[in-house]
Amino acid sequence: MTGKMNRIRFRLSISAETYKRYYSGEVRYVLARSYDGRRVKFPASYLRRFVSHEGITGEFEIEYDGNNRLKEIRRIS
């Protein structure tokens, strides 16, 4: 393990109706494309704290360690 933290930024726009599928467990992972073109896949449960009546919208950043383990996700706008 290198101890180095990496970050990926991306934008999400998930309607409340669509997020119900994630919340219920019907869909378990979110797949997004980062600003630099990488594909990002992470458990939908990490987004629960960002859900509003409109769904989930905004710019996000994932921080992961040198072993590609997700450490944190945060909304940055």
PDB file of N, CA, C and O in Angstrom:
ATOM      1  N   MET A   1       0.846  -1.182   0.000  1.00  0.00           N
ATOM      2  CA  MET A   1       0.000   0.000   0.000  1.00  0.00           C
ATOM      3  C   MET A   1       0.881   1.230   0.000  1.00  0.00           C
ATOM      4  O   MET A   1       1.842   1.304   0.766  1.00  0.00           O
ATOM      5  N   THR A   2       0.572   2.189  -0.839  1.00  0.00           N
ATOM      6  CA  THR A   2       1.410   3.362  -0.983  1.00  0.00           C
ATOM      7  C   THR A   2       1.076   4.469  -0.011  1.00  0.00           C
ATOM      8  O   THR A   2       1.916   5.334   0.241  1.00  0.00           O
ATOM      9  N   GLY A   3      -0.140   4.473   0.553  1.00  0.00           N
ATOM     10  CA  GLY A   3      -0.559   5.554   1.429  1.00  0.00           C
ATOM     11  C   GLY A   3      -1.073   6.752   0.657  1.00  0.00           C
ATOM     12  O   GLY A   3      -1.578   7.704   1.252  1.00  0.00           O
ATOM     13  N   LYS A   4      -0.952   6.717  -0.651  1.00  0.00           N
ATOM     14  CA  LYS A   4      -1.394   7.827  -1.485  1.00  0.00           C
ATOM     15  C   LYS A   4      -2.905   7.779  -1.658  1.00  0.00           C
ATOM     16  O   LYS A   4      -3.475   6.720  -1.922  1.00  0.00           O
ATOM     17  N   MET A   5      -3.552   8.938  -1.507  1.00  0.00           N
ATOM     18  CA  MET A   5      -4.987   9.044  -1.733  1.00  0.00           C
ATOM     19  C   MET A   5      -5.219   9.601  -3.122  1.00  0.00           C
ATOM     20  O   MET A   5      -4.535  10.530  -3.551  1.00  0.00           O
ATOM     21  N   ASN A   6      -6.166   9.042  -3.809  1.00  0.00           N
ATOM     22  CA  ASN A   6      -6.528   9.486  -5.144  1.00  0.00           C
ATOM     23  C   ASN A   6      -7.941  10.022  -5.112  1.00  0.00           C
ATOM     24  O   ASN A   6      -8.736   9.652  -4.248  1.00  0.00           O
ATOM     25  N   ARG A   7      -8.256  10.900  -6.061  1.00  0.00           N
ATOM     26  CA  ARG A   7      -9.587  11.493  -6.121  1.00  0.00           C
ATOM     27  C   ARG A   7     -10.116  11.449  -7.545  1.00  0.00           C
ATOM     28  O   ARG A   7      -9.367  11.582  -8.513  1.00  0.00           O
ATOM     29  N   ILE A   8     -11.422  11.259  -7.647  1.00  0.00           N
ATOM     30  CA  ILE A   8     -12.103  11.311  -8.929  1.00  0.00           C
ATOM     31  C   ILE A   8     -13.310  12.223  -8.768  1.00  0.00           C
ATOM     32  O   ILE A   8     -14.079  12.097  -7.815  1.00  0.00           O
ATOM     33  N   ARG A   9     -13.465  13.146  -9.716  1.00  0.00           N
ATOM     34  CA  ARG A   9     -14.616  14.054  -9.700  1.00  0.00           C
ATOM     35  C   ARG A   9     -15.562  13.728 -10.837  1.00  0.00           C
ATOM     36  O   ARG A   9     -15.147  13.356 -11.934  1.00  0.00           O
ATOM     37  N   PHE A  10     -16.857  13.877 -10.544  1.00  0.00           N
ATOM     38  CA  PHE A  10     -17.881  13.578 -11.542  1.00  0.00           C
ATOM     39  C   PHE A  10     -19.171  14.298 -11.162  1.00  0.00           C
ATOM     40  O   PHE A  10     -19.313  14.782 -10.039  1.00  0.00           O
ATOM     41  N   ARG A  11     -20.095  14.362 -12.092  1.00  0.00           N
ATOM     42  CA  ARG A  11     -21.399  14.978 -11.867  1.00  0.00           C
ATOM     43  C   ARG A  11     -22.466  13.897 -11.908  1.00  0.00           C
ATOM     44  O   ARG A  11     -22.416  12.978 -12.725  1.00  0.00           O
ATOM     45  N   LEU A  12     -23.450  14.032 -10.990  1.00  0.00           N
ATOM     46  CA  LEU A  12     -24.579  13.107 -10.960  1.00  0.00           C
ATOM     47  C   LEU A  12     -25.885  13.878 -11.071  1.00  0.00           C
ATOM     48  O   LEU A  12     -26.005  14.994 -10.565  1.00  0.00           O
ATOM     49  N   SER A  13     -26.837  13.288 -11.721  1.00  0.00           N
ATOM     50  CA  SER A  13     -28.198  13.794 -11.772  1.00  0.00           C
ATOM     51  C   SER A  13     -29.121  12.581 -11.797  1.00  0.00           C
ATOM     52  O   SER A  13     -29.389  12.003 -12.850  1.00  0.00           O
ATOM     53  N   ILE A  14     -29.597  12.213 -10.617  1.00  0.00           N
ATOM     54  CA  ILE A  14     -30.447  11.035 -10.461  1.00  0.00           C
ATOM     55  C   ILE A  14     -31.774  11.507  -9.885  1.00  0.00           C
ATOM     56  O   ILE A  14     -31.809  12.074  -8.793  1.00  0.00           O
ATOM     57  N   SER A  15     -32.853  11.282 -10.599  1.00  0.00           N
ATOM     58  CA  SER A  15     -34.174  11.702 -10.119  1.00  0.00           C
ATOM     59  C   SER A  15     -34.561  10.904  -8.880  1.00  0.00           C
ATOM     60  O   SER A  15     -34.021   9.826  -8.632  1.00  0.00           O
ATOM     61  N   ALA A  16     -35.495  11.438  -8.110  1.00  0.00           N
ATOM     62  CA  ALA A  16     -35.976  10.743  -6.921  1.00  0.00           C
ATOM     63  C   ALA A  16     -36.598   9.405  -7.304  1.00  0.00           C
ATOM     64  O   ALA A  16     -36.408   8.405  -6.611  1.00  0.00           O
ATOM     65  N   GLU A  17     -37.336   9.390  -8.398  1.00  0.00           N
ATOM     66  CA  GLU A  17     -37.976   8.148  -8.862  1.00  0.00           C
ATOM     67  C   GLU A  17     -36.924   7.084  -9.201  1.00  0.00           C
ATOM     68  O   GLU A  17     -37.072   5.919  -8.832  1.00  0.00           O
ATOM     69  N   THR A  18     -35.881   7.487  -9.894  1.00  0.00           N
ATOM     70  CA  THR A  18     -34.811   6.548 -10.244  1.00  0.00           C
ATOM     71  C   THR A  18     -34.066   6.084  -9.001  1.00  0.00           C
ATOM     72  O   THR A  18     -33.706   4.911  -8.894  1.00  0.00           O
ATOM     73  N   TYR A  19     -33.828   7.003  -8.050  1.00  0.00           N
ATOM     74  CA  TYR A  19     -33.074   6.614  -6.863  1.00  0.00           C
ATOM     75  C   TYR A  19     -33.825   5.582  -6.020  1.00  0.00           C
ATOM     76  O   TYR A  19     -33.200   4.829  -5.274  1.00  0.00           O
ATOM     77  N   LYS A  20     -35.144   5.536  -6.126  1.00  0.00           N
ATOM     78  CA  LYS A  20     -35.908   4.524  -5.383  1.00  0.00           C
ATOM     79  C   LYS A  20     -35.422   3.120  -5.725  1.00  0.00           C
ATOM     80  O   LYS A  20     -35.423   2.241  -4.864  1.00  0.00           O
ATOM     81  N   ARG A  21     -35.010   2.899  -6.967  1.00  0.00           N
ATOM     82  CA  ARG A  21     -34.486   1.590  -7.373  1.00  0.00           C
ATOM     83  C   ARG A  21     -33.175   1.281  -6.652  1.00  0.00           C
ATOM     84  O   ARG A  21     -32.919   0.134  -6.284  1.00  0.00           O
ATOM     85  N   TYR A  22     -32.345   2.310  -6.453  1.00  0.00           N
ATOM     86  CA  TYR A  22     -31.097   2.129  -5.712  1.00  0.00           C
ATOM     87  C   TYR A  22     -31.401   1.871  -4.236  1.00  0.00           C
ATOM     88  O   TYR A  22     -30.848   0.958  -3.624  1.00  0.00           O
ATOM     89  N   TYR A  23     -32.286   2.689  -3.683  1.00  0.00           N
ATOM     90  CA  TYR A  23     -32.604   2.608  -2.260  1.00  0.00           C
ATOM     91  C   TYR A  23     -33.213   1.255  -1.888  1.00  0.00           C
ATOM     92  O   TYR A  23     -32.912   0.700  -0.831  1.00  0.00           O
ATOM     93  N   SER A  24     -34.062   0.738  -2.757  1.00  0.00           N
ATOM     94  CA  SER A  24     -34.731  -0.536  -2.477  1.00  0.00           C
ATOM     95  C   SER A  24     -33.796  -1.729  -2.631  1.00  0.00           C
ATOM     96  O   SER A  24     -34.128  -2.834  -2.202  1.00  0.00           O
ATOM     97  N   GLY A  25     -32.630  -1.518  -3.240  1.00  0.00           N
ATOM     98  CA  GLY A  25     -31.692  -2.609  -3.445  1.00  0.00           C
ATOM     99  C   GLY A  25     -31.834  -3.271  -4.799  1.00  0.00           C
ATOM    100  O   GLY A  25     -31.073  -4.178  -5.134  1.00  0.00           O
ATOM    101  N   GLU A  26     -32.812  -2.819  -5.585  1.00  0.00           N
ATOM    102  CA  GLU A  26     -32.994  -3.369  -6.931  1.00  0.00           C
ATOM    103  C   GLU A  26     -31.748  -3.123  -7.780  1.00  0.00           C
ATOM    104  O   GLU A  26     -31.335  -3.977  -8.565  1.00  0.00           O
ATOM    105  N   VAL A  27     -31.162  -1.943  -7.607  1.00  0.00           N
ATOM    106  CA  VAL A  27     -29.900  -1.599  -8.266  1.00  0.00           C
ATOM    107  C   VAL A  27     -28.911  -1.293  -7.148  1.00  0.00           C
ATOM    108  O   VAL A  27     -29.187  -0.444  -6.301  1.00  0.00           O
ATOM    109  N   ARG A  28     -27.779  -1.962  -7.130  1.00  0.00           N
ATOM    110  CA  ARG A  28     -26.842  -1.824  -6.005  1.00  0.00           C
ATOM    111  C   ARG A  28     -25.692  -0.867  -6.245  1.00  0.00           C
ATOM    112  O   ARG A  28     -25.134  -0.324  -5.291  1.00  0.00           O
ATOM    113  N   TYR A  29     -25.323  -0.647  -7.510  1.00  0.00           N
ATOM    114  CA  TYR A  29     -24.152   0.180  -7.794  1.00  0.00           C
ATOM    115  C   TYR A  29     -24.508   1.353  -8.696  1.00  0.00           C
ATOM    116  O   TYR A  29     -25.378   1.254  -9.562  1.00  0.00           O
ATOM    117  N   VAL A  30     -23.823   2.449  -8.477  1.00  0.00           N
ATOM    118  CA  VAL A  30     -23.932   3.630  -9.332  1.00  0.00           C
ATOM    119  C   VAL A  30     -22.751   3.585 -10.292  1.00  0.00           C
ATOM    120  O   VAL A  30     -21.620   3.312  -9.891  1.00  0.00           O
ATOM    121  N   LEU A  31     -23.021   3.851 -11.532  1.00  0.00           N
ATOM    122  CA  LEU A  31     -21.977   3.913 -12.550  1.00  0.00           C
ATOM    123  C   LEU A  31     -21.991   5.318 -13.124  1.00  0.00           C
ATOM    124  O   LEU A  31     -23.028   5.792 -13.589  1.00  0.00           O
ATOM    125  N   ALA A  32     -20.848   5.985 -13.096  1.00  0.00           N
ATOM    126  CA  ALA A  32     -20.741   7.360 -13.591  1.00  0.00           C
ATOM    127  C   ALA A  32     -19.455   7.489 -14.397  1.00  0.00           C
ATOM    128  O   ALA A  32     -18.583   6.622 -14.350  1.00  0.00           O
ATOM    129  N   ARG A  33     -19.357   8.574 -15.127  1.00  0.00           N
ATOM    130  CA  ARG A  33     -18.146   8.862 -15.896  1.00  0.00           C
ATOM    131  C   ARG A  33     -17.507  10.108 -15.272  1.00  0.00           C
ATOM    132  O   ARG A  33     -18.170  11.130 -15.096  1.00  0.00           O
ATOM    133  N   SER A  34     -16.226  10.013 -14.942  1.00  0.00           N
ATOM    134  CA  SER A  34     -15.518  11.140 -14.336  1.00  0.00           C
ATOM    135  C   SER A  34     -15.225  12.197 -15.397  1.00  0.00           C
ATOM    136  O   SER A  34     -15.351  11.945 -16.596  1.00  0.00           O
ATOM    137  N   TYR A  35     -14.839  13.366 -14.943  1.00  0.00           N
ATOM    138  CA  TYR A  35     -14.505  14.460 -15.862  1.00  0.00           C
ATOM    139  C   TYR A  35     -13.342  14.108 -16.785  1.00  0.00           C
ATOM    140  O   TYR A  35     -13.255  14.610 -17.905  1.00  0.00           O
ATOM    141  N   ASP A  36     -12.452  13.242 -16.305  1.00  0.00           N
ATOM    142  CA  ASP A  36     -11.304  12.873 -17.149  1.00  0.00           C
ATOM    143  C   ASP A  36     -11.568  11.599 -17.964  1.00  0.00           C
ATOM    144  O   ASP A  36     -10.649  11.053 -18.574  1.00  0.00           O
ATOM    145  N   GLY A  37     -12.828  11.125 -17.975  1.00  0.00           N
ATOM    146  CA  GLY A  37     -13.208  10.020 -18.837  1.00  0.00           C
ATOM    147  C   GLY A  37     -13.199   8.645 -18.209  1.00  0.00           C
ATOM    148  O   GLY A  37     -13.596   7.679 -18.861  1.00  0.00           O
ATOM    149  N   ARG A  38     -12.764   8.520 -16.974  1.00  0.00           N
ATOM    150  CA  ARG A  38     -12.762   7.211 -16.317  1.00  0.00           C
ATOM    151  C   ARG A  38     -14.174   6.817 -15.895  1.00  0.00           C
ATOM    152  O   ARG A  38     -15.009   7.671 -15.596  1.00  0.00           O
ATOM    153  N   ARG A  39     -14.422   5.513 -15.875  1.00  0.00           N
ATOM    154  CA  ARG A  39     -15.682   5.005 -15.350  1.00  0.00           C
ATOM    155  C   ARG A  39     -15.541   4.812 -13.850  1.00  0.00           C
ATOM    156  O   ARG A  39     -14.524   4.312 -13.371  1.00  0.00           O
ATOM    157  N   VAL A  40     -16.563   5.210 -13.118  1.00  0.00           N
ATOM    158  CA  VAL A  40     -16.570   5.118 -11.664  1.00  0.00           C
ATOM    159  C   VAL A  40     -17.754   4.244 -11.257  1.00  0.00           C
ATOM    160  O   VAL A  40     -18.886   4.505 -11.663  1.00  0.00           O
ATOM    161  N   LYS A  41     -17.500   3.219 -10.464  1.00  0.00           N
ATOM    162  CA  LYS A  41     -18.554   2.343  -9.967  1.00  0.00           C
ATOM    163  C   LYS A  41     -18.413   2.259  -8.453  1.00  0.00           C
ATOM    164  O   LYS A  41     -17.336   1.974  -7.931  1.00  0.00           O
ATOM    165  N   PHE A  42     -19.529   2.514  -7.751  1.00  0.00           N
ATOM    166  CA  PHE A  42     -19.482   2.468  -6.290  1.00  0.00           C
ATOM    167  C   PHE A  42     -20.865   2.096  -5.758  1.00  0.00           C
ATOM    168  O   PHE A  42     -21.864   2.265  -6.456  1.00  0.00           O
ATOM    169  N   PRO A  43     -20.926   1.589  -4.519  1.00  0.00           N
ATOM    170  CA  PRO A  43     -22.209   1.192  -3.935  1.00  0.00           C
ATOM    171  C   PRO A  43     -23.155   2.386  -3.790  1.00  0.00           C
ATOM    172  O   PRO A  43     -22.751   3.451  -3.323  1.00  0.00           O
ATOM    173  N   ALA A  44     -24.406   2.201  -4.190  1.00  0.00           N
ATOM    174  CA  ALA A  44     -25.405   3.272  -4.117  1.00  0.00           C
ATOM    175  C   ALA A  44     -25.637   3.729  -2.679  1.00  0.00           C
ATOM    176  O   ALA A  44     -26.043   4.869  -2.454  1.00  0.00           O
ATOM    177  N   SER A  45     -25.390   2.877  -1.725  1.00  0.00           N
ATOM    178  CA  SER A  45     -25.614   3.233  -0.318  1.00  0.00           C
ATOM    179  C   SER A  45     -24.788   4.441   0.119  1.00  0.00           C
ATOM    180  O   SER A  45     -25.162   5.128   1.069  1.00  0.00           O
ATOM    181  N   TYR A  46     -23.676   4.709  -0.558  1.00  0.00           N
ATOM    182  CA  TYR A  46     -22.844   5.868  -0.221  1.00  0.00           C
ATOM    183  C   TYR A  46     -23.538   7.188  -0.521  1.00  0.00           C
ATOM    184  O   TYR A  46     -23.107   8.234  -0.034  1.00  0.00           O
ATOM    185  N   LEU A  47     -24.603   7.160  -1.312  1.00  0.00           N
ATOM    186  CA  LEU A  47     -25.290   8.396  -1.696  1.00  0.00           C
ATOM    187  C   LEU A  47     -26.488   8.735  -0.810  1.00  0.00           C
ATOM    188  O   LEU A  47     -27.068   9.812  -0.954  1.00  0.00           O
ATOM    189  N   ARG A  48     -26.860   7.868   0.077  1.00  0.00           N
ATOM    190  CA  ARG A  48     -28.078   8.085   0.880  1.00  0.00           C
ATOM    191  C   ARG A  48     -28.099   9.434   1.575  1.00  0.00           C
ATOM    192  O   ARG A  48     -29.156  10.062   1.642  1.00  0.00           O
ATOM    193  N   ARG A  49     -27.013   9.886   2.076  1.00  0.00           N
ATOM    194  CA  ARG A  49     -26.995  11.164   2.808  1.00  0.00           C
ATOM    195  C   ARG A  49     -27.176  12.374   1.901  1.00  0.00           C
ATOM    196  O   ARG A  49     -27.391  13.482   2.392  1.00  0.00           O
ATOM    197  N   PHE A  50     -27.093  12.182   0.584  1.00  0.00           N
ATOM    198  CA  PHE A  50     -27.231  13.286  -0.356  1.00  0.00           C
ATOM    199  C   PHE A  50     -28.609  13.360  -1.013  1.00  0.00           C
ATOM    200  O   PHE A  50     -28.858  14.256  -1.819  1.00  0.00           O
ATOM    201  N   VAL A  51     -29.499  12.438  -0.681  1.00  0.00           N
ATOM    202  CA  VAL A  51     -30.811  12.372  -1.334  1.00  0.00           C
ATOM    203  C   VAL A  51     -31.722  13.477  -0.800  1.00  0.00           C
ATOM    204  O   VAL A  51     -31.816  13.702   0.406  1.00  0.00           O
ATOM    205  N   SER A  52     -32.388  14.159  -1.733  1.00  0.00           N
ATOM    206  CA  SER A  52     -33.419  15.142  -1.384  1.00  0.00           C
ATOM    207  C   SER A  52     -34.718  14.699  -2.061  1.00  0.00           C
ATOM    208  O   SER A  52     -34.754  13.658  -2.716  1.00  0.00           O
ATOM    209  N   HIS A  53     -35.771  15.481  -1.904  1.00  0.00           N
ATOM    210  CA  HIS A  53     -37.039  15.154  -2.559  1.00  0.00           C
ATOM    211  C   HIS A  53     -36.912  15.147  -4.072  1.00  0.00           C
ATOM    212  O   HIS A  53     -37.689  14.480  -4.756  1.00  0.00           O
ATOM    213  N   GLU A  54     -35.944  15.878  -4.603  1.00  0.00           N
ATOM    214  CA  GLU A  54     -35.729  15.934  -6.049  1.00  0.00           C
ATOM    215  C   GLU A  54     -34.806  14.824  -6.550  1.00  0.00           C
ATOM    216  O   GLU A  54     -34.700  14.605  -7.757  1.00  0.00           O
ATOM    217  N   GLY A  55     -34.150  14.133  -5.647  1.00  0.00           N
ATOM    218  CA  GLY A  55     -33.200  13.096  -6.024  1.00  0.00           C
ATOM    219  C   GLY A  55     -31.795  13.479  -5.606  1.00  0.00           C
ATOM    220  O   GLY A  55     -31.584  14.003  -4.513  1.00  0.00           O
ATOM    221  N   ILE A  56     -30.839  13.219  -6.476  1.00  0.00           N
ATOM    222  CA  ILE A  56     -29.434  13.544  -6.189  1.00  0.00           C
ATOM    223  C   ILE A  56     -28.874  14.285  -7.389  1.00  0.00           C
ATOM    224  O   ILE A  56     -28.865  13.767  -8.506  1.00  0.00           O
ATOM    225  N   THR A  57     -28.409  15.495  -7.151  1.00  0.00           N
ATOM    226  CA  THR A  57     -27.830  16.296  -8.223  1.00  0.00           C
ATOM    227  C   THR A  57     -26.620  17.031  -7.685  1.00  0.00           C
ATOM    228  O   THR A  57     -26.638  17.517  -6.554  1.00  0.00           O
ATOM    229  N   GLY A  58     -25.574  17.117  -8.482  1.00  0.00           N
ATOM    230  CA  GLY A  58     -24.423  17.903  -8.091  1.00  0.00           C
ATOM    231  C   GLY A  58     -23.123  17.307  -8.566  1.00  0.00           C
ATOM    232  O   GLY A  58     -23.079  16.281  -9.246  1.00  0.00           O
ATOM    233  N   GLU A  59     -22.074  17.986  -8.183  1.00  0.00           N
ATOM    234  CA  GLU A  59     -20.723  17.541  -8.488  1.00  0.00           C
ATOM    235  C   GLU A  59     -20.183  16.855  -7.242  1.00  0.00           C
ATOM    236  O   GLU A  59     -20.322  17.360  -6.128  1.00  0.00           O
ATOM    237  N   PHE A  60     -19.565  15.697  -7.448  1.00  0.00           N
ATOM    238  CA  PHE A  60     -19.088  14.883  -6.339  1.00  0.00           C
ATOM    239  C   PHE A  60     -17.618  14.526  -6.526  1.00  0.00           C
ATOM    240  O   PHE A  60     -17.070  14.581  -7.628  1.00  0.00           O
ATOM    241  N   GLU A  61     -17.005  14.161  -5.407  1.00  0.00           N
ATOM    242  CA  GLU A  61     -15.620  13.709  -5.437  1.00  0.00           C
ATOM    243  C   GLU A  61     -15.521  12.450  -4.588  1.00  0.00           C
ATOM    244  O   GLU A  61     -15.989  12.412  -3.450  1.00  0.00           O
ATOM    245  N   ILE A  62     -14.910  11.432  -5.157  1.00  0.00           N
ATOM    246  CA  ILE A  62     -14.622  10.197  -4.426  1.00  0.00           C
ATOM    247  C   ILE A  62     -13.142  10.192  -4.097  1.00  0.00           C
ATOM    248  O   ILE A  62     -12.300  10.494  -4.943  1.00  0.00           O
ATOM    249  N   GLU A  63     -12.844   9.849  -2.875  1.00  0.00           N
ATOM    250  CA  GLU A  63     -11.456   9.683  -2.460  1.00  0.00           C
ATOM    251  C   GLU A  63     -11.250   8.198  -2.192  1.00  0.00           C
ATOM    252  O   GLU A  63     -12.037   7.566  -1.487  1.00  0.00           O
ATOM    253  N   TYR A  64     -10.183   7.653  -2.762  1.00  0.00           N
ATOM    254  CA  TYR A  64      -9.876   6.245  -2.559  1.00  0.00           C
ATOM    255  C   TYR A  64      -8.393   6.073  -2.305  1.00  0.00           C
ATOM    256  O   TYR A  64      -7.584   6.924  -2.673  1.00  0.00           O
ATOM    257  N   ASP A  65      -8.044   4.964  -1.672  1.00  0.00           N
ATOM    258  CA  ASP A  65      -6.652   4.744  -1.292  1.00  0.00           C
ATOM    259  C   ASP A  65      -5.869   4.058  -2.412  1.00  0.00           C
ATOM    260  O   ASP A  65      -6.403   3.800  -3.491  1.00  0.00           O
ATOM    261  N   GLY A  66      -4.619   3.772  -2.144  1.00  0.00           N
ATOM    262  CA  GLY A  66      -3.731   3.158  -3.124  1.00  0.00           C
ATOM    263  C   GLY A  66      -4.156   1.761  -3.551  1.00  0.00           C
ATOM    264  O   GLY A  66      -3.687   1.252  -4.569  1.00  0.00           O
ATOM    265  N   ASN A  67      -5.042   1.137  -2.778  1.00  0.00           N
ATOM    266  CA  ASN A  67      -5.574  -0.181  -3.120  1.00  0.00           C
ATOM    267  C   ASN A  67      -6.956  -0.069  -3.778  1.00  0.00           C
ATOM    268  O   ASN A  67      -7.680  -1.059  -3.886  1.00  0.00           O
ATOM    269  N   ASN A  68      -7.306   1.125  -4.210  1.00  0.00           N
ATOM    270  CA  ASN A  68      -8.587   1.415  -4.871  1.00  0.00           C
ATOM    271  C   ASN A  68      -9.799   1.145  -3.987  1.00  0.00           C
ATOM    272  O   ASN A  68     -10.874   0.814  -4.489  1.00  0.00           O
ATOM    273  N   ARG A  69      -9.633   1.284  -2.682  1.00  0.00           N
ATOM    274  CA  ARG A  69     -10.761   1.162  -1.754  1.00  0.00           C
ATOM    275  C   ARG A  69     -11.347   2.539  -1.490  1.00  0.00           C
ATOM    276  O   ARG A  69     -10.625   3.480  -1.160  1.00  0.00           O
ATOM    277  N   LEU A  70     -12.651   2.648  -1.637  1.00  0.00           N
ATOM    278  CA  LEU A  70     -13.335   3.914  -1.432  1.00  0.00           C
ATOM    279  C   LEU A  70     -13.209   4.341   0.022  1.00  0.00           C
ATOM    280  O   LEU A  70     -13.537   3.579   0.931  1.00  0.00           O
ATOM    281  N   LYS A  71     -12.740   5.546   0.237  1.00  0.00           N
ATOM    282  CA  LYS A  71     -12.581   6.078   1.587  1.00  0.00           C
ATOM    283  C   LYS A  71     -13.679   7.064   1.926  1.00  0.00           C
ATOM    284  O   LYS A  71     -14.190   7.073   3.046  1.00  0.00           O
ATOM    285  N   GLU A  72     -14.050   7.909   0.945  1.00  0.00           N
ATOM    286  CA  GLU A  72     -15.032   8.957   1.207  1.00  0.00           C
ATOM    287  C   GLU A  72     -15.643   9.440  -0.097  1.00  0.00           C
ATOM    288  O   GLU A  72     -14.992   9.440  -1.142  1.00  0.00           O
ATOM    289  N   ILE A  73     -16.892   9.847  -0.023  1.00  0.00           N
ATOM    290  CA  ILE A  73     -17.527  10.539  -1.140  1.00  0.00           C
ATOM    291  C   ILE A  73     -18.132  11.821  -0.572  1.00  0.00           C
ATOM    292  O   ILE A  73     -18.749  11.812   0.493  1.00  0.00           O
ATOM    293  N   ARG A  74     -17.948  12.915  -1.295  1.00  0.00           N
ATOM    294  CA  ARG A  74     -18.498  14.188  -0.832  1.00  0.00           C
ATOM    295  C   ARG A  74     -19.015  15.003  -2.010  1.00  0.00           C
ATOM    296  O   ARG A  74     -18.515  14.911  -3.132  1.00  0.00           O
ATOM    297  N   ARG A  75     -20.028  15.799  -1.715  1.00  0.00           N
ATOM    298  CA  ARG A  75     -20.550  16.720  -2.718  1.00  0.00           C
ATOM    299  C   ARG A  75     -19.677  17.972  -2.682  1.00  0.00           C
ATOM    300  O   ARG A  75     -19.393  18.500  -1.607  1.00  0.00           O
ATOM    301  N   ILE A  76     -19.257  18.443  -3.838  1.00  0.00           N
ATOM    302  CA  ILE A  76     -18.392  19.622  -3.869  1.00  0.00           C
ATOM    303  C   ILE A  76     -19.081  20.822  -4.516  1.00  0.00           C
ATOM    304  O   ILE A  76     -18.503  21.907  -4.581  1.00  0.00           O
ATOM    305  N   SER A  77     -20.298  20.638  -4.987  1.00  0.00           N
ATOM    306  CA  SER A  77     -21.087  21.789  -5.453  1.00  0.00           C
ATOM    307  C   SER A  77     -22.554  21.485  -5.354  1.00  0.00           C
ATOM    308  O   SER A  77     -23.384  22.327  -5.698  1.00  0.00           O
TER     309      SER A  77
END
